[in-house]
Amino acid sequence: MARALPERYLTPVDLADLLGVPLETVYQWRRKLTGPKGFRVGVHLRFDPEDVRTWVASLMDKEAAA
């Protein structure tokens, strides 16, 4: 089954606001490859909301197992 495109991809500012973290944290996650998957559209960084949900769920699973 093909996955439908989300209504809107998230910007780094959207992601920082959503998670309540500083914008620089989003960029650090990107540099360290520890955050949600992102992709570039030209020079613009975007995040698929479903990838963000998956990443947050993986963090919650790790915390529950600890």
N, C-alpha and C positions, 0 to 999 in steps of 0.2 A: 504494500500500500504506500503510495507516495505521500510524503509529508507536505502539508500545506504551508505556504510561506506565512510567517506571522504578520499581523497587521502592521507592525512597526518594529524595526530593529532598534536596540538600545544604544545610545551614545555612552561614552565614558561618564559623562555628567549624570545621565539617567541612572547608570549602574551605581555610581557613588551615592546618589540620593536614595535609591531604592534600598541599599544595604546600610545606609547611614555611616559611611566611611568617607575619609577625605579623598578627593580626586587623585591625589598623588599615590594613594594606596592602590587604586585600580591600575595605574601605570606600573607600579612596582610589581604587582601580581603578573602583569603582562611580561615584564622583563625577566622575572624569575620563573615564569611558566607555572605558576601556582594557582592562578585564578581561572575563571571560566574561559572557554575558548572564545577568541575574538577573531575578527577578520577585517581586512582593509577593503574599502571601496575608494580607490584612488589613494588619497592621503588620509581619509577619514576612517577611524576605528569604529567598528560596530560589533554588537553582541546579539546573538539570537536568544530571545527570552527562554526558549526551551533548553538551550545549553546552560543558561544561568540557573534554571530550576534544577537541572540534573546535577550541576556542580554544588549547589546549596544542599541538595539531598545527600550527596556523597559526604559532605562535611557533617551533616547531622548523623549519618550512619556511623562515621568514625567516632563521634562523640558518644553515641549510644553504646558502642562496643568498648569504650575506654573504662 
